[in-house]
Amino acid sequence: MINIHNHSDTVVIVVHEIYGINQHMKHICKLLSEKNLDVICPNLLNQEEPFEYVQEEVAYQNFIENLGFLNASDKIKSIVGNMRDKYKKIFIIGFSVGATIAWLCSEEKGLDGMVGYYGSRIRNYGEICPLCPVMLFFPEKEPSFNVDELISYLVEKNIEIHKCKGQHGFSDPYSQKYNATSAKEAFNKTVDFCQNAVVLNKKQIRES
């Protein structure tokens, strides 16, 4: 687990990808902490060492067989519950499967906002109606579904959505799919969202 304290009244819970707490997650947590936010990144895997990117299939199989979206979301909801008396604001930021896990937590009371980066499997949980402000980032294309169709559906839920240049994984500087411009723009929007969260009262789709 990563646990960074800056004596902030705001905590960000970072939900990792199938690989676990790797260099990308450490990088994101460091960047968030530099914005004077408290940061928690729980290790949802039953192992200390993260998977390597070349182990993608093994890592995904491990996630599905040993964790799963609903079990993982229950773990994050429990952390949210434990944080309610300690912070004025609580946010969840998830990446890939972590974004879908965060999405499943968006109906949780006491959550001030949720940010998801390329949460492909959000499409399997379209019945979710978030109780907090939500901001989602998607790449231009995904290999397994039509991004524009999902965006068209989700925008009806009063969600702020950004379609970014690049591929799934564009925010990860340790990935071959890294897009520096999109990563920087998305991170800046994420920080603004956490620092200036207000109830979103209109639908928004933006091209980044």
Backbone as CSV, one residue per row, in Angstrom:
resi,resn,N_x,N_y,N_z,CA_x,CA_y,CA_z,C_x,C_y,C_z
1,MET,0.832,-1.206,0.000,0.000,0.000,0.000,0.865,1.253,0.000
2,ILE,0.421,2.245,-0.725,1.041,3.568,-0.666,0.169,4.444,0.211
3,ASN,0.772,5.122,1.160,0.020,5.980,2.069,0.839,7.243,2.306
4,ILE,0.420,8.353,1.694,1.168,9.610,1.772,0.333,10.656,2.494
5,HIS,0.876,11.212,3.571,0.157,12.210,4.360,0.777,13.591,4.163
6,ASN,-0.065,14.544,3.814,0.356,15.936,3.677,-0.446,16.859,4.591
7,HIS,-1.125,16.252,5.589,-1.988,17.014,6.502,-3.074,17.760,5.728
8,SER,-3.554,17.134,4.666,-4.603,17.731,3.839,-5.983,17.347,4.377
9,ASP,-6.982,18.152,4.029,-8.349,17.781,4.384,-9.001,16.974,3.261
10,THR,-8.199,16.668,2.228,-8.682,15.919,1.071,-7.803,14.693,0.836
11,VAL,-8.433,13.545,0.651,-7.694,12.327,0.363,-8.116,11.781,-0.994
12,VAL,-7.143,11.270,-1.723,-7.397,10.630,-3.010,-7.038,9.156,-2.885
13,ILE,-8.002,8.304,-3.180,-7.775,6.864,-3.189,-7.495,6.450,-4.625
14,VAL,-6.301,5.976,-4.897,-5.899,5.571,-6.241,-6.106,4.065,-6.384
15,VAL,-6.818,3.667,-7.427,-7.099,2.247,-7.654,-6.280,1.772,-8.852
16,HIS,-5.415,0.810,-8.611,-4.448,0.383,-9.616,-5.055,-0.497,-10.710
17,GLU,-4.256,-0.743,-11.729,-4.636,-1.611,-12.835,-4.426,-3.072,-12.446
18,ILE,-4.562,-3.977,-13.407,-4.399,-5.406,-13.143,-3.000,-5.756,-12.662
19,TYR,-2.033,-4.862,-12.935,-0.633,-5.160,-12.620,-0.283,-4.957,-11.156
20,GLY,-1.104,-4.237,-10.423,-0.793,-3.937,-9.038,-0.125,-2.585,-8.895
21,ILE,0.541,-2.372,-7.773,1.193,-1.081,-7.520,2.552,-1.083,-8.205
22,ASN,2.546,-0.682,-9.456,3.781,-0.650,-10.244,4.332,0.773,-10.317
23,GLN,5.313,0.985,-11.189,5.941,2.301,-11.298,4.955,3.385,-11.725
24,HIS,4.002,3.017,-12.560,2.996,3.995,-12.985,2.176,4.489,-11.799
25,MET,1.712,3.560,-10.957,0.911,3.950,-9.798,1.738,4.784,-8.820
26,LYS,2.992,4.410,-8.623,3.862,5.187,-7.741,4.057,6.596,-8.295
27,HIS,4.187,6.687,-9.607,4.355,7.977,-10.280,3.121,8.860,-10.074
28,ILE,1.941,8.287,-10.286,0.695,9.041,-10.117,0.533,9.499,-8.670
29,CYS,0.800,8.622,-7.731,0.663,8.982,-6.320,1.626,10.105,-5.948
30,LYS,2.830,10.053,-6.471,3.810,11.109,-6.202,3.332,12.448,-6.760
31,LEU,2.808,12.429,-8.004,2.321,13.665,-8.610,1.166,14.257,-7.815
32,LEU,0.256,13.409,-7.353,-0.883,13.882,-6.565,-0.425,14.442,-5.226
33,SER,0.539,13.778,-4.612,1.029,14.246,-3.307,1.715,15.601,-3.439
34,GLU,2.314,15.850,-4.597,2.971,17.138,-4.833,1.962,18.280,-4.948
35,LYS,0.695,17.933,-5.078,-0.381,18.929,-5.085,-0.989,19.086,-3.685
36,ASN,-0.246,18.599,-2.678,-0.639,18.714,-1.270,-1.914,17.958,-0.938
37,LEU,-2.150,16.865,-1.658,-3.256,15.980,-1.358,-2.740,14.773,-0.594
38,ASP,-3.537,14.251,0.321,-3.206,12.967,0.926,-3.559,11.877,-0.081
39,VAL,-2.763,10.843,-0.146,-2.940,9.823,-1.174,-2.843,8.423,-0.568
40,ILE,-3.787,7.577,-0.957,-3.775,6.174,-0.558,-3.919,5.321,-1.811
41,CYS,-3.047,4.337,-1.961,-3.176,3.384,-3.056,-3.111,1.978,-2.458
42,PRO,-4.256,1.369,-2.168,-4.253,0.033,-1.564,-3.811,-1.035,-2.557
43,ASN,-3.130,-2.036,-2.060,-2.734,-3.165,-2.882,-3.869,-4.184,-2.865
44,LEU,-4.571,-4.311,-3.979,-5.725,-5.209,-4.061,-5.333,-6.635,-4.441
45,LEU,-4.075,-6.833,-4.805,-3.619,-8.163,-5.208,-3.122,-8.953,-3.993
46,ASN,-3.133,-10.269,-4.123,-2.638,-11.120,-3.046,-1.148,-11.410,-3.231
47,GLN,-0.398,-10.380,-3.573,1.044,-10.500,-3.746,1.669,-9.119,-3.639
48,GLU,2.903,-9.085,-3.229,3.589,-7.816,-3.036,4.149,-7.247,-4.342
49,GLU,4.722,-8.105,-5.158,5.342,-7.652,-6.392,4.298,-7.483,-7.501
50,PRO,4.349,-6.381,-8.235,3.407,-6.187,-9.345,3.756,-7.077,-10.529
51,PHE,2.790,-7.280,-11.391,3.035,-7.997,-12.635,3.762,-7.073,-13.613
52,GLU,4.539,-7.664,-14.500,5.163,-6.912,-15.583,4.163,-6.763,-16.724
53,TYR,4.380,-5.768,-17.591,3.462,-5.550,-18.702,3.422,-6.737,-19.659
54,VAL,4.523,-7.455,-19.783,4.549,-8.631,-20.663,3.709,-9.765,-20.097
55,GLN,3.280,-9.637,-18.846,2.432,-10.639,-18.202,0.955,-10.235,-18.226
56,GLU,0.570,-9.433,-19.187,-0.786,-8.889,-19.221,-1.869,-9.962,-19.097
57,GLU,-1.758,-11.035,-19.878,-2.790,-12.080,-19.849,-2.844,-12.761,-18.486
58,VAL,-1.673,-13.044,-17.923,-1.617,-13.676,-16.598,-2.189,-12.737,-15.539
59,ALA,-1.846,-11.455,-15.636,-2.321,-10.467,-14.669,-3.835,-10.321,-14.729
60,TYR,-4.386,-10.309,-15.947,-5.838,-10.175,-16.089,-6.544,-11.413,-15.545
61,GLN,-5.998,-12.599,-15.849,-6.586,-13.837,-15.351,-6.560,-13.867,-13.830
62,ASN,-5.459,-13.406,-13.257,-5.351,-13.340,-11.805,-6.401,-12.413,-11.215
63,PHE,-6.589,-11.274,-11.866,-7.592,-10.317,-11.385,-8.991,-10.933,-11.407
64,ILE,-9.353,-11.549,-12.514,-10.693,-12.113,-12.666,-10.918,-13.269,-11.690
65,GLU,-9.930,-14.153,-11.555,-10.103,-15.358,-10.738,-9.964,-15.103,-9.242
66,ASN,-9.090,-14.172,-8.868,-8.781,-13.996,-7.448,-9.296,-12.702,-6.826
67,LEU,-9.815,-11.804,-7.644,-10.322,-10.543,-7.095,-11.689,-10.214,-7.679
68,GLY,-11.737,-9.769,-8.909,-13.013,-9.446,-9.541,-13.463,-8.034,-9.221
69,PHE,-14.319,-7.488,-10.073,-14.740,-6.099,-9.941,-15.556,-5.846,-8.675
70,LEU,-16.502,-6.717,-8.385,-17.386,-6.474,-7.240,-16.641,-6.613,-5.917
71,ASN,-15.807,-7.627,-5.804,-15.014,-7.812,-4.583,-14.061,-6.636,-4.384
72,ALA,-13.433,-6.205,-5.477,-12.500,-5.078,-5.393,-13.224,-3.799,-4.987
73,SER,-14.407,-3.569,-5.555,-15.161,-2.355,-5.211,-15.595,-2.368,-3.744
74,ASP,-15.900,-3.553,-3.216,-16.256,-3.646,-1.788,-15.067,-3.244,-0.921
75,LYS,-13.869,-3.626,-1.333,-12.669,-3.256,-0.581,-12.461,-1.736,-0.582
76,ILE,-12.678,-1.120,-1.735,-12.509,0.332,-1.836,-13.610,1.053,-1.054
77,LYS,-14.830,0.540,-1.121,-15.926,1.148,-0.357,-15.629,1.108,1.139
78,SER,-15.016,0.029,1.586,-14.656,-0.085,3.000,-13.639,0.984,3.388
79,ILE,-12.696,1.244,2.497,-11.697,2.287,2.757,-12.367,3.658,2.798
80,VAL,-13.297,3.890,1.877,-14.043,5.160,1.871,-14.752,5.345,3.206
81,GLY,-15.385,4.289,3.692,-16.085,4.363,4.967,-15.159,4.708,6.118
82,ASN,-13.961,4.162,6.092,-12.989,4.432,7.157,-12.427,5.850,7.094
83,MET,-12.525,6.478,5.933,-11.959,7.813,5.740,-12.944,8.939,6.044
84,ARG,-14.217,8.617,6.166,-15.241,9.670,6.265,-15.056,10.608,7.446
85,ASP,-14.613,10.084,8.558,-14.441,10.918,9.753,-13.086,11.618,9.798
86,LYS,-12.227,11.321,8.828,-10.871,11.858,8.838,-10.658,12.980,7.832
87,TYR,-11.524,13.045,6.811,-11.318,14.019,5.739,-12.615,14.734,5.385
88,LYS,-12.456,15.965,4.928,-13.609,16.718,4.444,-14.036,16.239,3.061
89,LYS,-13.043,15.869,2.237,-13.339,15.428,0.877,-12.612,14.121,0.566
90,ILE,-13.321,13.239,-0.122,-12.760,11.945,-0.506,-12.995,11.733,-1.997
91,PHE,-11.914,11.424,-2.716,-12.010,11.160,-4.149,-11.413,9.791,-4.458
92,ILE,-11.906,9.191,-5.531,-11.326,7.954,-6.038,-10.857,8.205,-7.462
93,ILE,-9.640,7.777,-7.761,-9.108,7.853,-9.123,-8.668,6.452,-9.527
94,GLY,-9.233,5.936,-10.626,-8.907,4.589,-11.041,-8.401,4.533,-12.471
95,PHE,-7.583,3.529,-12.739,-6.981,3.351,-14.060,-7.339,1.965,-14.610
96,SER,-7.891,1.944,-15.819,-8.269,0.706,-16.494,-9.259,-0.080,-15.629
97,VAL,-8.931,-1.298,-15.178,-9.885,-2.005,-14.312,-10.145,-1.195,-13.052
98,GLY,-9.147,-0.429,-12.627,-9.319,0.428,-11.462,-10.367,1.500,-11.688
99,ALA,-10.503,1.950,-12.937,-11.533,2.941,-13.268,-12.917,2.320,-13.168
100,THR,-13.044,1.072,-13.600,-14.334,0.386,-13.477,-14.668,0.129,-12.018
101,ILE,-13.661,-0.230,-11.225,-13.872,-0.401,-9.783,-14.332,0.915,-9.158
102,ALA,-13.677,2.008,-9.538,-14.065,3.332,-9.039,-15.493,3.671,-9.451
103,TRP,-15.850,3.329,-10.680,-17.208,3.553,-11.189,-18.233,2.821,-10.319
104,LEU,-17.915,1.600,-9.933,-18.821,0.819,-9.090,-18.965,1.436,-7.694
105,CYS,-17.996,2.247,-7.295,-18.046,2.916,-5.995,-18.745,4.271,-6.054
106,SER,-19.068,4.736,-7.244,-19.584,6.104,-7.406,-20.982,6.294,-6.832
107,GLU,-21.659,5.201,-6.485,-22.971,5.298,-5.828,-22.833,5.351,-4.306
108,GLU,-21.606,5.299,-3.827,-21.349,5.284,-2.388,-21.560,6.667,-1.775
109,LYS,-22.271,6.722,-0.670,-22.482,7.979,0.025,-21.180,8.433,0.677
110,GLY,-20.979,9.738,0.707,-19.792,10.288,1.335,-18.617,10.448,0.409
111,LEU,-18.823,10.133,-0.852,-17.755,10.297,-1.844,-17.951,11.629,-2.555
112,ASP,-16.883,12.411,-2.677,-16.991,13.750,-3.257,-16.690,13.801,-4.751
113,GLY,-16.151,12.732,-5.290,-15.888,12.719,-6.722,-15.148,11.463,-7.125
114,MET,-15.257,11.124,-8.407,-14.599,9.926,-8.941,-14.061,10.237,-10.323
115,VAL,-12.807,9.824,-10.560,-12.172,10.023,-11.859,-11.742,8.662,-12.389
116,GLY,-12.042,8.400,-13.665,-11.666,7.125,-14.253,-10.922,7.301,-15.565
117,TYR,-9.785,6.647,-15.669,-9.001,6.649,-16.909,-9.231,5.337,-17.655
118,TYR,-9.703,5.446,-18.855,-9.953,4.331,-19.784,-10.496,3.070,-19.097
119,GLY,-11.647,3.268,-18.473,-12.330,2.140,-17.825,-13.195,1.384,-18.820
120,SER,-12.590,0.486,-19.548,-13.280,-0.231,-20.627,-14.525,-0.965,-20.139
121,ARG,-14.416,-1.584,-18.970,-15.509,-2.425,-18.490,-16.652,-1.649,-17.840
122,ILE,-16.534,-0.334,-17.810,-17.661,0.483,-17.351,-18.893,0.166,-18.191
123,ARG,-18.647,-0.231,-19.447,-19.760,-0.541,-20.347,-20.600,-1.718,-19.851
124,ASN,-20.036,-2.532,-18.968,-20.773,-3.680,-18.432,-21.607,-3.317,-17.207
125,TYR,-21.444,-2.089,-16.733,-22.164,-1.660,-15.531,-22.885,-0.338,-15.787
126,GLY,-23.590,-0.294,-16.906,-24.290,0.925,-17.303,-25.443,1.303,-16.401
127,GLU,-25.865,0.372,-15.535,-26.986,0.657,-14.639,-26.594,1.564,-13.477
128,ILE,-25.288,1.748,-13.277,-24.809,2.589,-12.176,-25.234,4.043,-12.395
129,CYS,-25.747,4.659,-11.331,-26.117,6.080,-11.367,-25.309,6.806,-10.278
130,PRO,-24.220,7.438,-10.645,-23.332,8.053,-9.651,-24.044,9.074,-8.764
131,LEU,-23.658,9.076,-7.495,-24.191,10.050,-6.542,-23.227,11.209,-6.320
132,CYS,-22.089,11.159,-7.004,-21.087,12.204,-6.866,-20.662,12.670,-8.254
133,PRO,-19.988,13.809,-8.352,-19.450,14.235,-9.647,-18.479,13.193,-10.190
134,VAL,-18.543,12.955,-11.487,-17.695,11.956,-12.137,-17.035,12.571,-13.363
135,MET,-15.755,12.270,-13.531,-15.041,12.673,-14.739,-14.339,11.441,-15.307
136,LEU,-14.549,11.205,-16.600,-13.976,10.037,-17.249,-13.112,10.448,-18.433
137,PHE,-12.018,9.719,-18.596,-11.129,9.903,-19.747,-11.114,8.626,-20.578
138,PHE,-11.305,8.791,-21.881,-11.225,7.660,-22.795,-10.264,8.002,-23.929
139,PRO,-9.608,6.995,-24.482,-8.757,7.229,-25.657,-9.623,7.366,-26.897
140,GLU,-9.008,7.694,-28.004,-9.757,7.850,-29.251,-10.411,6.543,-29.683
141,LYS,-9.709,5.435,-29.489,-10.236,4.135,-29.886,-9.878,3.086,-28.845
142,GLU,-10.760,2.097,-28.720,-10.488,0.926,-27.907,-10.665,-0.301,-28.805
143,PRO,-9.856,-1.330,-28.633,-9.956,-2.492,-29.512,-11.215,-3.327,-29.315
144,SER,-11.837,-3.226,-28.140,-12.942,-4.128,-27.815,-14.333,-3.497,-27.857
145,PHE,-14.425,-2.171,-28.054,-15.741,-1.541,-28.102,-15.636,-0.175,-28.762
146,ASN,-16.796,0.380,-29.097,-16.870,1.682,-29.742,-16.895,2.783,-28.676
147,VAL,-15.840,3.566,-28.614,-15.712,4.601,-27.590,-16.824,5.636,-27.693
148,ASP,-17.123,6.080,-28.903,-18.132,7.126,-29.088,-19.512,6.662,-28.647
149,GLU,-19.820,5.398,-28.889,-21.123,4.877,-28.463,-21.237,4.877,-26.941
150,LEU,-20.167,4.473,-26.260,-20.198,4.469,-24.799,-20.298,5.888,-24.253
151,ILE,-19.555,6.808,-24.845,-19.623,8.198,-24.409,-21.034,8.755,-24.576
152,SER,-21.659,8.465,-25.710,-23.019,8.955,-25.973,-23.991,8.456,-24.912
153,TYR,-23.774,7.232,-24.471,-24.644,6.663,-23.431,-24.353,7.288,-22.063
154,LEU,-23.091,7.404,-21.714,-22.724,7.884,-20.385,-23.026,9.358,-20.174
155,VAL,-22.963,10.149,-21.242,-23.187,11.588,-21.089,-24.607,11.879,-20.614
156,GLU,-25.514,10.954,-20.835,-26.884,11.130,-20.360,-26.961,11.047,-18.838
157,LYS,-25.896,10.601,-18.212,-25.866,10.483,-16.758,-25.240,11.710,-16.092
158,ASN,-25.114,12.795,-16.842,-24.581,14.042,-16.272,-23.104,13.909,-15.885
159,ILE,-22.335,13.278,-16.759,-20.936,12.997,-16.480,-20.037,13.835,-17.383
160,GLU,-18.949,14.339,-16.821,-17.960,15.067,-17.614,-17.021,14.050,-18.259
161,ILE,-16.937,14.092,-19.584,-16.154,13.101,-20.307,-15.170,13.787,-21.247
162,HIS,-13.942,13.263,-21.272,-12.918,13.772,-22.174,-12.408,12.631,-23.042
163,LYS,-12.409,12.839,-24.354,-11.819,11.865,-25.266,-10.438,12.375,-25.644
164,CYS,-9.426,11.602,-25.293,-8.043,12.047,-25.420,-7.326,11.366,-26.582
165,LYS,-6.384,12.075,-27.151,-5.571,11.500,-28.211,-4.694,10.387,-27.629
166,GLY,-4.592,9.307,-28.364,-3.774,8.201,-27.894,-4.577,6.928,-27.704
167,GLN,-3.934,5.951,-27.088,-4.523,4.641,-26.892,-4.780,4.368,-25.412
168,HIS,-5.401,3.239,-25.141,-5.592,2.767,-23.783,-4.218,2.680,-23.109
169,GLY,-4.050,3.417,-22.022,-2.757,3.474,-21.360,-1.985,4.747,-21.632
170,PHE,-2.654,5.736,-22.227,-1.949,6.959,-22.642,-1.332,7.737,-21.489
171,SER,-1.789,7.515,-20.260,-1.264,8.296,-19.124,-0.043,7.667,-18.468
172,ASP,0.358,6.500,-18.934,1.417,5.728,-18.289,2.774,5.969,-18.957
173,PRO,3.670,6.705,-18.302,4.981,7.006,-18.906,5.881,5.780,-19.044
174,TYR,5.485,4.664,-18.444,6.276,3.441,-18.529,5.735,2.484,-19.593
175,SER,4.735,2.957,-20.324,4.111,2.145,-21.367,4.469,2.668,-22.748
176,GLN,4.500,1.779,-23.720,4.737,2.190,-25.100,3.566,3.000,-25.650
177,LYS,2.438,2.966,-24.970,1.243,3.688,-25.409,1.145,5.090,-24.802
178,TYR,2.172,5.473,-24.095,2.186,6.778,-23.428,2.059,7.919,-24.432
179,ASN,1.171,8.863,-24.107,1.025,10.084,-24.886,1.232,11.246,-23.911
180,ALA,2.378,11.875,-23.978,2.763,12.883,-22.987,1.770,14.040,-22.921
181,THR,1.315,14.495,-24.073,0.391,15.638,-24.102,-0.935,15.274,-23.443
182,SER,-1.504,14.137,-23.827,-2.776,13.711,-23.250,-2.642,13.437,-21.757
183,ALA,-1.524,12.830,-21.371,-1.301,12.519,-19.957,-1.270,13.792,-19.118
184,LYS,-0.548,14.797,-19.598,-0.432,16.051,-18.860,-1.778,16.757,-18.761
185,GLU,-2.492,16.826,-19.878,-3.791,17.497,-19.880,-4.786,16.788,-18.964
186,ALA,-4.790,15.458,-19.016,-5.706,14.689,-18.179,-5.370,14.848,-16.700
187,PHE,-4.082,14.818,-16.383,-3.696,14.968,-14.980,-4.070,16.350,-14.452
188,ASN,-3.841,17.387,-15.228,-4.202,18.738,-14.800,-5.702,18.859,-14.563
189,LYS,-6.488,18.258,-15.439,-7.943,18.261,-15.256,-8.334,17.485,-14.001
190,THR,-7.621,16.397,-13.743,-7.895,15.582,-12.560,-7.629,16.378,-11.282
191,VAL,-6.514,17.074,-11.238,-6.168,17.871,-10.061,-7.185,18.993,-9.860
192,ASP,-7.545,19.676,-10.939,-8.555,20.732,-10.843,-9.874,20.169,-10.312
193,PHE,-10.213,18.994,-10.780,-11.446,18.333,-10.352,-11.421,18.075,-8.848
194,CYS,-10.303,17.585,-8.338,-10.190,17.275,-6.917,-10.107,18.527,-6.048
195,GLN,-9.493,19.552,-6.559,-9.315,20.775,-5.773,-10.527,21.700,-5.839
196,ASN,-11.331,21.553,-6.871,-12.450,22.480,-7.066,-13.754,21.745,-7.337
197,ALA,-13.937,20.595,-6.706,-15.115,19.772,-6.986,-16.399,20.515,-6.617
198,VAL,-17.288,20.541,-7.565,-18.634,21.076,-7.347,-19.593,20.106,-8.001
199,VAL,-20.853,20.197,-7.632,-21.850,19.341,-8.249,-21.998,19.735,-9.705
200,LEU,-21.820,18.784,-10.586,-21.941,19.065,-12.010,-23.419,19.162,-12.373
201,ASN,-23.808,20.281,-12.959,-25.208,20.479,-13.231,-25.542,20.527,-14.708
202,LYS,-24.580,20.133,-15.546,-24.880,20.068,-16.964,-23.997,19.018,-17.627
203,LYS,-24.464,18.467,-18.706,-23.714,17.450,-19.431,-22.545,18.098,-20.133
204,GLN,-21.408,17.372,-20.161,-20.226,17.920,-20.823,-19.471,16.816,-21.551
205,ILE,-19.177,17.048,-22.814,-18.249,16.188,-23.555,-17.216,17.118,-24.144
206,ARG,-15.947,16.766,-23.984,-14.904,17.623,-24.506,-13.885,16.790,-25.260
207,GLU,-13.414,17.343,-26.339,-12.323,16.712,-27.079,-11.023,17.307,-26.541
208,SER,-10.079,16.459,-26.138,-8.812,16.939,-25.595,-7.710,16.704,-26.611
